[in-house]
Amino acid sequence: MAGRHSKKTKDSRVEEGRVRVHDPFELVRWLALSQPDPRKALAELVQNSLDANARHIRITRVREKGRVCLKIWDDGEGVIPELDRPDALRYIATHVGHSRKRSLSPHERLTLMTQGQYGIGLLGFWSLGEMLEIRSSLPGQKPYRLILYRDRDHFKIEPLRAKLAFEERFTEVVVVELGKDPSAAVGARRAADYLAAELRGQLLGRIVDVVVEDKMARGRSPKKLRVRPPRFLGERLEGLGTLEMPGHTPVKLEIYLSGDAGNGDLSPPIALYAAGTIVAESFSELATLGLDREPWTDPRLTGMVDFPELHVAPGSRRGVVPDEIAHRFAKALGRVEPLLNGILETMERERSEKLDQNLIRDLQRAFRDFYRKRPSYSMLPTETKAPGAGDAAEGSIESEARPGAGAGVPEDGMEPVPSPSDTGAEPAELFPPGPLADVSLTPKQITVEVGAERPVRARAMDESGRAISEGLEIQWELWGQVGTLRSDPTSASRNVLVASDLPAEGILSVYLRERATGAEASAAAPVEVLEILPSDANEGIPEPELVDAPGASWRSRFHMERWQVNTGHADYKANSARPALKLRYLAMLFAKEVVLRSSQDPRLEAPLEQMVEVAAYADRRLTERPPRGRKGTGKPTPS
């Protein structure tokens, strides 16, 4: 027997042979225990349903006969549909570590978007419960079920007596007797949020309806949620779409500039995906490939990088195996870095050259009624726009009142919808529009005054951009304390945002589903509720003109009756990345100019500049670290 596994060479002291597993089930045990996250185990089971091309997946947490169970039902092709049910289920139980999907080429894997490579995904149920049932039914075959047990090396296959319909196609995976912690981890909200992020690319690339139903939820906890992949918020970096790798599948890049690094409310970092499934939540986890560096770890950036050919750790399905393909991938990303850095520098330069309008409003709000309550100070001159094309472009009241100036523009400020009379004839189309491919919101950025109302509209479109108006299910959602929604009785695609009584920020999202095809599309728009100032409140509070003069010592000045701010000064650059500090810095410069104009004493300019310098320095230091000698209690540390 020993000769079958080893042999003697010419040198009697050298022996060659094949590595054997002493106890195969012991290896199975370690593979199963290498997946500690119950939510990841759930994602693996849902991934199997996606691989079977399911159109509907239902995940249910329920208590049956005193035991907590988790059920994953789908209407996909079924477990190895070319085999009889007992043979298919027996293959699953006796081929742990072997995946039928592993023989696919990278291109086929990308086309089918299948992720199973190792044939051990089912073992993840060990982190969920004590027993796993796979119930399988195909038309023309009697339903059967496979039962696997936690930490036991045998299985059971038997007819599924509870199901009598022989023409039904379904697969249902049931994890029985969930533990306390795993049960809490797969509640409706936590499970839906995790699956939406974990399988984002898979869900966006398929027509599939995934619903999580929690029959054990109590109180205000959600009972039923649809899994919707999150949309990235921010400004997408153009010019970064796909990265070609000769001999390999192209790398897909979707990267957004989410905001300033110092605003305290950062978006998720750039994540790494493999064919739509997340394998690293941040490039900080990719030190083995040398990718834990900027710009990939820049806190201002969010989005995803997707490369289908990456190999991941078999158990946890997290991280990347640092093989030759992975190193080629890292080298290819290195070619993108100069372009990404250049785009970032250009966008930051444009941002620094243009003040945020919200910041200007905040500055004007800070000094509202200042001159009325302090009449001894002289007002600063302000510029007013002369009426012209610019005013008309901004949609002023005068331009709307002029005959023909606002032709085709509805009163709510939405995009005009062409009517047959605009073109002179009814549009002739060979086929009706559809199926649903995309949806857009109008306006794309919603700004509304406190207590006011703003109409919004969703426009459903097919792949060619034609509008779809019938056969749609529409759901609106409002996130944040920005107000409420009031439905428009004339059309489900229109809604009215009723703003809150206080300034706030949030997001308005809309989800559309086409009844005939089941196709889904969604869109989101940022919402900002502002305390709009009266028309005369800005008198004497001019908008600063930004001048890049890095070699000059002045911070601000009045030149040709214009208030200029030096964006090249070191103090401005130090505060520009933090909106709160930038606002305080501009307020100090404005105060300096008011004092100089009111006193008409040029000798005050130098000491006032010094005061601004000292105050700006103190502001930065106070926000960098807590005062020395203080702890979390806010009391001085005794000496």
C-alpha positions as CSV (number, residue, x, y, z in Angstrom):
1,M,0.0,0.0,0.0
2,A,2.8,2.4,0.8
3,G,4.1,2.1,-2.7
4,R,1.0,3.7,-4.1
5,H,1.9,6.9,-2.3
6,S,5.7,7.0,-2.3
7,K,8.7,5.5,-4.1
8,K,12.4,5.0,-3.6
9,T,14.8,6.8,-5.9
10,K,18.2,5.6,-7.0
11,D,19.6,7.1,-3.8
12,S,18.0,5.0,-1.1
13,R,18.1,8.0,1.3
14,V,15.7,10.1,-1.0
15,E,12.0,9.3,-1.1
16,E,9.3,10.9,-3.3
17,G,5.6,10.7,-2.9
18,R,2.2,12.6,-2.9
19,V,0.9,14.6,0.0
20,R,-2.1,12.9,1.7
21,V,-4.8,14.1,4.1
22,H,-4.7,12.0,7.2
23,D,-8.3,12.7,8.2
24,P,-10.3,14.3,5.3
25,F,-13.1,15.4,7.6
26,E,-10.6,17.2,9.9
27,L,-9.7,19.3,6.9
28,V,-13.3,19.9,6.2
29,R,-13.8,21.1,9.8
30,W,-11.0,23.6,9.5
31,L,-12.3,24.9,6.2
32,A,-15.7,25.4,7.7
33,L,-14.4,27.2,10.7
34,S,-12.4,29.6,8.6
35,Q,-15.6,31.5,7.9
36,P,-16.4,33.3,11.2
37,D,-18.8,35.9,9.8
38,P,-22.4,34.7,9.7
39,R,-23.4,37.5,7.3
40,K,-20.6,36.4,4.9
41,A,-22.0,32.9,5.1
42,L,-25.4,34.2,4.1
43,A,-23.9,36.1,1.2
44,E,-22.3,32.8,0.0
45,L,-25.7,31.2,0.0
46,V,-27.3,34.1,-1.9
47,Q,-24.3,34.0,-4.3
48,N,-25.3,30.4,-5.2
49,S,-28.8,31.6,-6.0
50,L,-27.4,34.4,-8.2
51,D,-25.1,31.8,-10.0
52,A,-28.2,29.8,-10.8
53,N,-29.7,32.8,-12.6
54,A,-32.5,33.3,-10.1
55,R,-34.9,36.1,-10.8
56,H,-36.4,36.1,-7.3
57,I,-34.6,35.4,-4.0
58,R,-36.4,35.4,-0.7
59,I,-34.5,35.4,2.6
60,T,-36.6,34.7,5.7
61,R,-35.7,34.5,9.4
62,V,-38.4,32.6,11.2
63,R,-39.0,30.4,14.3
64,E,-40.3,26.9,13.6
65,K,-40.9,24.3,16.3
66,G,-39.1,26.5,18.8
67,R,-35.9,26.7,16.6
68,V,-34.7,29.8,14.8
69,C,-34.3,29.1,11.1
70,L,-32.9,31.0,8.1
71,K,-34.4,30.2,4.7
72,I,-33.0,31.2,1.3
73,W,-35.5,30.4,-1.5
74,D,-34.9,31.1,-5.2
75,D,-36.4,30.2,-8.6
76,G,-33.1,29.6,-10.4
77,E,-32.1,26.8,-12.6
78,G,-31.6,24.5,-9.7
79,V,-28.9,22.3,-8.2
80,I,-27.0,20.7,-11.1
81,P,-30.2,20.6,-13.2
82,E,-28.9,18.0,-15.7
83,L,-28.8,15.3,-13.0
84,D,-31.6,13.5,-11.1
85,R,-32.3,15.1,-7.7
86,P,-30.7,12.4,-5.6
87,D,-27.6,12.3,-7.8
88,A,-27.3,16.1,-7.8
89,L,-27.6,16.3,-4.0
90,R,-25.2,13.4,-3.5
91,Y,-22.6,15.2,-5.7
92,I,-22.9,18.3,-3.5
93,A,-22.3,16.3,-0.4
94,T,-19.4,14.2,-1.7
95,H,-17.4,16.8,-3.6
96,V,-16.5,19.3,-0.9
97,G,-13.6,21.4,-2.2
98,H,-14.5,20.8,-5.9
99,S,-16.5,23.4,-7.8
100,R,-18.1,22.7,-11.2
101,K,-17.8,26.5,-11.8
102,R,-14.0,26.4,-11.5
103,S,-13.5,25.2,-15.1
104,L,-14.9,28.4,-16.5
105,S,-12.5,30.8,-18.2
106,P,-12.1,34.3,-16.7
107,H,-14.2,35.7,-19.5
108,E,-16.9,33.1,-19.0
109,R,-16.8,33.8,-15.3
110,L,-17.2,37.5,-15.9
111,T,-20.1,36.9,-18.3
112,L,-21.9,34.6,-15.9
113,M,-20.7,36.6,-12.9
114,T,-20.2,33.5,-10.9
115,Q,-17.9,33.6,-7.9
116,G,-17.8,30.0,-6.7
117,Q,-14.2,28.6,-7.2
118,Y,-13.5,26.3,-4.3
119,G,-16.7,24.3,-3.7
120,I,-16.8,25.1,0.1
121,G,-19.3,27.9,0.2
122,L,-22.0,25.7,1.8
123,L,-19.7,24.9,4.8
124,G,-20.2,28.5,5.9
125,F,-23.4,27.4,7.5
126,W,-21.3,26.2,10.5
127,S,-21.1,29.9,11.5
128,L,-24.9,30.2,11.4
129,G,-26.5,27.1,12.8
130,E,-26.5,23.4,13.6
131,M,-28.0,21.8,10.4
132,L,-28.3,22.7,6.7
133,E,-31.1,21.4,4.4
134,I,-31.0,21.8,0.7
135,R,-34.5,21.3,-0.8
136,S,-34.5,21.0,-4.6
137,S,-37.4,20.6,-7.0
138,L,-37.4,20.5,-10.8
139,P,-40.3,19.9,-13.3
140,G,-40.8,16.2,-14.0
141,Q,-38.8,15.1,-10.9
142,K,-39.8,14.3,-7.4
143,P,-38.5,16.9,-4.8
144,Y,-35.6,15.7,-2.6
145,R,-33.7,17.3,0.3
146,L,-30.1,16.9,1.4
147,I,-29.3,17.3,5.2
148,L,-25.8,18.2,6.4
149,Y,-24.9,18.5,10.1
150,R,-22.5,20.8,11.8
151,D,-19.3,19.0,12.9
152,R,-20.6,15.6,11.7
153,D,-19.2,13.7,8.7
154,H,-22.4,12.1,7.3
155,F,-25.3,13.3,5.3
156,K,-28.9,12.3,4.5
157,I,-30.8,12.4,1.2
158,E,-34.5,11.7,1.3
159,P,-37.7,12.7,-0.6
160,L,-39.3,16.0,0.3
161,R,-42.6,14.8,1.6
162,A,-44.0,18.3,2.3
163,K,-43.9,19.2,-1.4
164,L,-46.4,17.4,-3.6
165,A,-46.2,19.6,-6.8
166,F,-44.0,17.8,-9.3
167,E,-43.9,20.6,-11.9
168,E,-42.4,23.3,-9.6
169,R,-38.8,24.6,-10.0
170,F,-37.2,25.9,-6.8
171,T,-34.3,25.6,-4.5
172,E,-34.6,26.3,-0.8
173,V,-31.7,26.3,1.6
174,V,-32.6,26.2,5.3
175,V,-30.2,26.7,8.2
176,V,-31.8,25.2,11.3
177,E,-31.2,26.2,14.9
178,L,-29.3,29.5,14.5
179,G,-27.2,30.7,17.4
180,K,-28.0,33.8,19.4
181,D,-25.3,36.0,17.8
182,P,-25.8,34.7,14.2
183,S,-29.5,35.2,14.5
184,A,-29.1,38.9,15.5
185,A,-26.5,39.4,12.7
186,V,-29.0,38.3,10.0
187,G,-31.9,40.5,11.0
188,A,-33.7,42.3,8.2
189,R,-31.9,45.6,8.3
190,R,-28.4,44.2,9.0
191,A,-28.8,41.5,6.4
192,A,-30.2,43.8,3.7
193,D,-27.5,46.4,4.2
194,Y,-24.7,43.8,4.2
195,L,-25.9,42.0,1.1
196,A,-26.4,45.3,-0.7
197,A,-22.7,46.3,-0.2
198,E,-21.2,42.8,-0.4
199,L,-22.9,41.8,-3.7
200,R,-23.3,45.3,-5.2
201,G,-21.9,44.6,-8.6
202,Q,-23.8,41.3,-8.9
203,L,-27.1,43.0,-8.1
204,L,-26.5,46.0,-10.4
205,G,-25.6,43.7,-13.2
206,R,-28.6,41.4,-13.0
207,I,-32.4,41.6,-13.2
208,V,-33.1,40.0,-9.8
209,D,-35.4,40.8,-6.9
210,V,-33.9,40.1,-3.5
211,V,-36.1,40.5,-0.4
212,V,-35.3,39.9,3.2
213,E,-38.3,39.1,5.5
214,D,-37.9,38.9,9.2
215,K,-40.9,37.2,10.9
216,M,-39.2,37.5,14.3
217,A,-38.8,41.3,14.3
218,R,-40.4,43.2,17.1
219,G,-41.4,46.8,17.7
220,R,-40.3,49.2,15.1
221,S,-37.7,46.9,13.5
222,P,-38.3,46.5,9.8
223,K,-40.2,43.3,8.8
224,K,-39.5,43.3,5.1
225,L,-36.8,45.0,3.1
226,R,-35.8,44.8,-0.5
227,V,-32.0,44.6,-1.0
228,R,-30.9,47.6,-3.1
229,P,-27.2,48.2,-3.9
230,P,-26.0,51.5,-2.7
231,R,-25.2,54.3,-5.1
232,F,-21.9,56.2,-4.7
233,L,-22.4,59.9,-3.8
234,G,-20.0,62.5,-5.0
235,E,-18.5,63.7,-8.3
236,R,-17.4,60.9,-10.6
237,L,-13.9,61.2,-12.0
238,E,-14.2,61.2,-15.7
239,G,-11.6,59.5,-17.9
240,L,-11.4,56.5,-15.6
241,G,-13.6,53.7,-17.0
242,T,-11.8,50.6,-17.9
243,L,-8.1,49.7,-17.7
244,E,-6.9,47.2,-20.4
245,M,-4.7,44.3,-19.3
246,P,-3.3,42.4,-22.3
247,G,-4.3,38.8,-22.1
248,H,-6.7,39.4,-19.2
249,T,-10.2,40.8,-18.5
250,P,-10.2,44.6,-18.3
251,V,-10.3,46.3,-14.9
252,K,-13.4,48.4,-14.2
253,L,-12.9,51.6,-12.3
254,E,-15.7,53.7,-10.8
255,I,-14.2,56.4,-8.6
256,Y,-15.9,59.5,-7.0
257,L,-14.6,62.5,-5.2
258,S,-16.8,62.5,-2.1
259,G,-15.7,65.7,-0.4
260,D,-13.1,67.3,1.9
261,A,-10.9,65.1,4.1
262,G,-11.5,67.3,7.1
263,N,-15.3,67.5,7.1
264,G,-15.6,64.7,9.7
265,D,-18.2,62.8,7.6
266,L,-16.3,60.7,5.1
267,S,-17.8,58.3,2.5
268,P,-16.6,54.6,2.4
269,P,-13.1,54.2,0.9
270,I,-12.4,52.7,-2.5
271,A,-13.3,49.0,-2.3
272,L,-11.9,46.1,-4.4
273,Y,-14.3,43.7,-6.1
274,A,-14.0,40.5,-8.1
275,A,-16.8,40.2,-10.7
276,G,-19.2,42.2,-8.6
277,T,-18.4,40.7,-5.1
278,I,-16.4,42.7,-2.6
279,V,-13.1,41.1,-1.6
280,A,-11.5,44.1,0.2
281,E,-13.4,47.0,1.8
282,S,-10.4,49.3,1.5
283,F,-7.1,49.3,-0.3
284,S,-5.4,49.6,3.1
285,E,-6.0,45.9,3.3
286,L,-3.8,45.2,0.2
287,A,-0.4,45.7,1.7
288,T,0.8,42.4,0.2
289,L,0.4,43.9,-3.3
290,G,1.8,47.3,-2.3
291,L,-1.5,49.1,-2.9
292,D,-2.0,50.4,0.6
293,R,-1.0,53.9,-0.6
294,E,-2.4,57.1,-2.1
295,P,-4.3,57.8,-4.2
296,W,-6.1,54.5,-3.6
297,T,-6.3,55.3,0.1
298,D,-7.1,59.0,-0.3
299,P,-10.0,59.7,2.2
300,R,-11.6,62.0,-0.3
301,L,-12.2,59.2,-2.8
302,T,-14.9,56.6,-2.8
303,G,-16.0,54.0,-5.3
304,M,-14.8,50.6,-6.6
305,V,-12.2,48.8,-8.6
306,D,-13.4,45.5,-10.1
307,F,-11.1,42.8,-11.6
308,P,-12.8,39.4,-12.1
309,E,-9.6,37.3,-12.3
310,L,-8.5,37.9,-8.7
311,H,-8.1,34.8,-6.4
312,V,-9.4,35.2,-2.9
313,A,-8.9,33.3,0.3
314,P,-11.1,30.2,0.1
315,G,-12.5,30.3,3.6
316,S,-13.2,33.9,4.5
317,R,-13.4,35.1,0.8
318,R,-11.7,38.2,1.9
319,G,-8.3,39.6,0.8
320,V,-6.4,38.7,-2.4
321,V,-4.0,35.8,-3.0
322,P,-0.7,37.5,-3.9
323,D,-0.1,35.4,-7.0
324,E,1.2,36.4,-10.4
325,I,-2.2,37.6,-11.7
326,A,-2.6,39.8,-8.6
327,H,0.8,41.4,-9.1
328,R,0.0,42.1,-12.7
329,F,-3.2,43.8,-11.6
330,A,-1.2,45.9,-9.1
331,K,1.3,46.9,-11.8
332,A,-1.5,47.9,-14.1
333,L,-3.1,50.1,-11.4
334,G,0.3,51.8,-11.2
335,R,-0.2,53.1,-14.7
336,V,-3.4,54.8,-13.6
337,E,-2.0,56.7,-10.6
338,P,-0.5,59.6,-12.5
339,L,-3.8,60.2,-14.3
340,L,-5.8,59.9,-11.1
341,N,-3.4,62.3,-9.3
342,G,-3.7,64.7,-12.2
343,I,-7.5,64.7,-12.1
344,L,-7.5,65.2,-8.3
345,E,-5.1,68.1,-8.6
346,T,-7.2,69.8,-11.3
347,M,-10.4,69.3,-9.4
348,E,-8.9,70.6,-6.2
349,R,-7.5,73.7,-8.0
350,E,-10.9,74.4,-9.4
351,R,-12.5,74.1,-6.0
352,S,-10.0,76.4,-4.4
353,E,-10.6,79.0,-7.1
354,K,-14.4,79.0,-6.5
355,L,-15.9,79.5,-3.1
356,D,-18.7,77.1,-2.1
357,Q,-22.0,79.1,-2.3
358,N,-23.1,77.6,1.0
359,L,-20.0,79.1,2.6
360,I,-20.9,82.5,1.2
361,R,-24.4,82.2,2.6
362,D,-23.0,81.2,6.0
363,L,-20.7,84.3,6.0
364,Q,-23.6,86.5,5.0
365,R,-25.8,84.9,7.7
366,A,-23.1,85.5,10.3
367,F,-23.1,89.2,9.7
368,R,-26.8,89.6,9.1
369,D,-28.2,92.9,10.6
370,F,-24.6,93.8,11.7
371,Y,-24.8,97.3,10.1
372,R,-28.3,98.0,11.4
373,K,-27.2,97.2,15.0
374,R,-23.7,98.7,14.6
375,P,-24.4,101.9,12.6
376,S,-21.0,103.4,13.5
377,Y,-19.3,101.0,11.0
378,S,-19.1,101.8,7.3
379,M,-20.5,99.2,4.9
380,L,-18.4,97.6,2.3
381,P,-19.3,98.1,-1.4
382,T,-21.1,95.2,-3.1
383,E,-21.6,94.5,-6.8
384,T,-25.0,93.8,-8.3
385,K,-25.4,91.9,-11.5
386,A,-26.7,93.8,-14.5
387,P,-29.7,92.1,-16.1
388,G,-28.7,90.1,-19.1
389,A,-28.2,86.7,-20.5
390,G,-26.7,85.5,-17.2
391,D,-29.8,86.4,-15.3
392,A,-32.0,84.6,-17.9
393,A,-29.8,81.5,-17.7
394,E,-30.4,81.4,-13.9
395,G,-34.1,81.4,-14.4
396,S,-34.9,84.9,-12.9
397,I,-38.5,85.9,-12.5
398,E,-38.1,88.6,-15.1
399,S,-36.9,86.1,-17.7
400,E,-39.9,83.9,-17.1
401,A,-42.3,86.9,-17.5
402,R,-40.8,88.0,-20.9
403,P,-42.8,86.6,-23.8
404,G,-40.9,83.6,-25.3
405,A,-38.1,83.7,-22.8
406,G,-39.4,80.8,-20.8
407,A,-41.1,78.9,-23.6
408,G,-41.3,75.2,-22.8
409,V,-40.1,75.6,-19.2
410,P,-42.8,74.5,-16.6
411,E,-43.4,76.6,-13.6
412,D,-41.8,74.0,-11.2
413,G,-38.4,74.5,-13.0
414,M,-38.3,70.9,-14.3
415,E,-37.0,69.8,-17.7
416,P,-39.4,70.5,-20.5
417,V,-41.2,67.5,-22.0
418,P,-41.6,67.9,-25.8
419,S,-45.2,67.8,-27.0
420,P,-46.4,66.7,-30.4
421,S,-47.1,70.4,-31.2
422,D,-43.4,71.2,-30.7
423,T,-42.3,68.9,-33.5
424,G,-45.2,69.5,-35.8
425,A,-46.3,65.8,-35.9
426,E,-46.9,62.8,-33.7
427,P,-43.7,60.8,-33.2
428,A,-43.8,57.5,-35.0
429,E,-42.2,54.6,-33.3
430,L,-42.1,51.0,-34.5
431,F,-41.9,49.5,-31.0
432,P,-43.2,50.8,-27.7
433,P,-40.5,52.0,-25.3
434,G,-39.0,49.4,-22.9
435,P,-37.8,47.5,-21.1
436,L,-36.8,49.7,-18.1
437,A,-33.1,50.6,-18.1
438,D,-32.6,53.8,-16.2
439,V,-34.3,56.5,-14.2
440,S,-33.3,60.2,-13.7
441,L,-34.5,62.7,-11.1
442,T,-35.3,66.3,-11.8
443,P,-33.8,68.4,-10.4
444,K,-30.6,66.5,-9.8
445,Q,-29.7,68.6,-6.8
446,I,-32.6,69.7,-4.7
447,T,-32.2,73.0,-2.8
448,V,-35.2,74.4,-1.0
449,E,-35.9,77.1,1.6
450,V,-37.0,76.1,5.1
451,G,-40.8,75.5,5.2
452,A,-41.1,75.7,1.4
453,E,-42.1,73.1,-1.2
454,R,-40.2,71.8,-4.2
455,P,-41.7,69.5,-6.8
456,V,-39.5,66.6,-8.1
457,R,-40.0,64.2,-11.0
458,A,-38.7,60.8,-11.9
459,R,-38.3,60.0,-15.6
460,A,-38.1,56.3,-16.5
461,M,-36.2,55.4,-19.7
462,D,-35.2,52.4,-21.8
463,E,-31.8,51.8,-23.2
464,S,-32.3,54.2,-26.1
465,G,-33.4,57.0,-23.7
466,R,-37.1,56.8,-24.6
467,A,-39.5,57.7,-21.7
468,I,-41.6,54.9,-20.1
469,S,-44.8,56.0,-18.5
470,E,-46.9,52.9,-18.0
471,G,-46.6,49.6,-16.2
472,L,-44.3,50.9,-13.4
473,E,-44.2,50.5,-9.7
474,I,-42.7,53.6,-8.1
475,Q,-41.4,54.0,-4.5
476,W,-40.0,57.2,-3.1
477,E,-37.8,57.4,0.0
478,L,-36.5,60.4,1.9
479,W,-33.4,60.1,4.1
480,G,-32.4,62.7,6.7
481,Q,-34.4,65.3,8.7
482,V,-35.1,67.4,5.6
483,G,-38.9,67.2,5.6
484,T,-41.7,65.0,4.2
485,L,-43.0,63.9,0.9
486,R,-46.4,64.6,-0.5
487,S,-47.6,62.5,-3.4
488,D,-48.9,64.2,-6.6
489,P,-52.4,63.0,-7.4
490,T,-51.9,63.6,-11.1
491,S,-48.9,61.3,-11.5
492,A,-47.0,58.7,-9.5
493,S,-43.7,59.8,-11.1
494,R,-44.1,63.3,-9.5
495,N,-43.8,64.1,-5.9
496,V,-43.5,67.2,-3.7
497,L,-40.9,67.7,-1.1
498,V,-42.2,69.7,1.9
499,A,-39.0,71.1,3.6
500,S,-38.5,71.0,7.3
501,D,-38.4,74.2,9.5
502,L,-34.7,74.0,10.1
503,P,-31.7,73.8,7.8
504,A,-30.7,70.2,7.1
505,E,-29.2,67.9,4.5
506,G,-30.4,64.5,3.2
507,I,-31.0,62.3,0.2
508,L,-34.1,61.7,-1.9
509,S,-34.2,58.4,-3.7
510,V,-36.7,56.8,-6.1
511,Y,-37.0,53.1,-7.0
512,L,-38.8,51.9,-10.1
513,R,-39.9,48.4,-11.1
514,E,-41.4,47.4,-14.4
515,R,-44.3,44.9,-13.8
516,A,-44.0,43.1,-17.1
517,T,-40.2,42.4,-17.1
518,G,-39.3,42.8,-13.4
519,A,-36.5,45.2,-14.4
520,E,-35.5,47.7,-11.7
521,A,-33.8,51.1,-11.7
522,S,-33.1,53.7,-9.0
523,A,-31.7,57.2,-8.7
524,A,-30.8,59.5,-5.8
525,A,-30.4,63.3,-5.4
526,P,-28.9,65.3,-2.6
527,V,-31.3,67.5,-0.7
528,E,-30.4,70.7,1.1
529,V,-32.8,72.8,3.1
530,L,-31.4,76.3,3.5
531,E,-32.4,79.4,5.4
532,I,-32.6,81.7,2.4
533,L,-31.7,85.3,3.3
534,P,-34.0,88.2,2.4
535,S,-33.0,90.2,-0.7
536,D,-31.6,93.1,1.4
537,A,-29.8,91.0,4.0
538,N,-26.5,90.8,2.0
539,E,-26.1,94.6,1.7
540,G,-22.6,95.5,2.6
541,I,-21.4,91.8,2.7
542,P,-19.8,91.3,-0.7
543,E,-18.8,88.0,-2.2
544,P,-15.0,87.8,-2.1
545,E,-13.0,87.6,-5.3
546,L,-10.4,84.9,-5.1
547,V,-6.9,85.8,-6.3
548,D,-4.0,83.3,-6.4
549,A,-1.0,85.4,-5.3
550,P,1.3,82.9,-3.4
551,G,4.3,85.4,-3.3
552,A,2.3,88.2,-1.7
553,S,2.1,88.8,2.0
554,W,-1.5,90.2,2.0
555,R,-4.4,88.0,3.1
556,S,-7.2,90.2,1.9
557,R,-7.6,93.7,0.4
558,F,-9.9,96.1,-1.4
559,H,-8.8,96.6,-5.0
560,M,-10.8,98.5,-7.6
561,E,-13.7,98.4,-5.1
562,R,-13.6,94.6,-5.0
563,W,-12.9,92.6,-1.9
564,Q,-10.1,90.2,-2.8
565,V,-8.9,87.2,-0.8
566,N,-5.5,85.7,-1.5
567,T,-5.9,81.9,-2.0
568,G,-2.2,81.5,-2.4
569,H,-1.4,82.6,1.2
570,A,-0.3,79.9,3.5
571,D,-3.1,80.6,6.0
572,Y,-5.8,80.2,3.4
573,K,-4.3,76.9,2.1
574,A,-4.1,75.6,5.7
575,N,-7.8,76.3,6.2
576,S,-9.2,75.5,2.8
577,A,-9.7,71.8,3.4
578,R,-11.9,72.4,6.4
579,P,-15.1,74.3,5.8
580,A,-15.6,75.4,9.4
581,L,-12.1,76.9,9.6
582,K,-12.4,78.5,6.2
583,L,-15.6,80.2,7.3
584,R,-13.9,81.6,10.5
585,Y,-10.9,82.7,8.4
586,L,-13.1,84.6,6.0
587,A,-15.1,86.1,8.8
588,M,-11.9,87.5,10.4
589,L,-10.8,88.9,7.0
590,F,-14.2,90.6,6.6
591,A,-14.0,92.0,10.1
592,K,-10.5,93.4,9.3
593,E,-11.8,95.1,6.2
594,V,-14.8,96.6,8.0
595,V,-12.6,98.1,10.7
596,L,-10.1,99.5,8.2
597,R,-12.9,101.1,6.1
598,S,-14.6,102.5,9.1
599,S,-11.5,104.0,10.8
600,Q,-9.8,105.2,7.6
601,D,-6.5,104.8,9.4
602,P,-3.9,102.9,7.3
603,R,-1.7,102.4,10.4
604,L,-4.2,99.7,11.6
605,E,-3.6,97.4,8.7
606,A,-0.4,95.8,10.0
607,P,-1.7,95.1,13.6
608,L,-5.0,93.8,12.1
609,E,-3.1,91.4,9.8
610,Q,-1.1,90.2,12.8
611,M,-4.4,89.6,14.7
612,V,-5.7,87.5,11.9
613,E,-2.5,85.5,11.7
614,V,-2.5,84.7,15.5
615,A,-6.2,83.9,15.5
616,A,-5.9,81.6,12.4
617,Y,-3.0,79.8,14.0
618,A,-4.9,79.3,17.3
619,D,-7.9,77.9,15.4
620,R,-5.9,75.3,13.6
621,R,-4.1,74.2,16.8
622,L,-7.4,74.0,18.8
623,T,-8.9,71.7,16.2
624,E,-5.8,69.5,15.8
625,R,-5.7,68.2,19.4
626,P,-7.4,68.9,22.8
627,P,-5.8,71.4,25.1
628,R,-2.9,70.1,27.1
629,G,-3.7,68.9,30.6
630,R,-7.3,68.0,29.7
631,K,-8.8,64.6,29.4
632,G,-12.3,63.4,28.4
633,T,-13.9,64.8,31.5
634,G,-13.2,68.4,30.4
635,K,-11.5,69.1,33.8
636,P,-7.9,70.2,34.3
637,T,-5.5,67.5,35.2
638,P,-4.1,68.1,38.7
639,S,-0.4,68.9,38.9
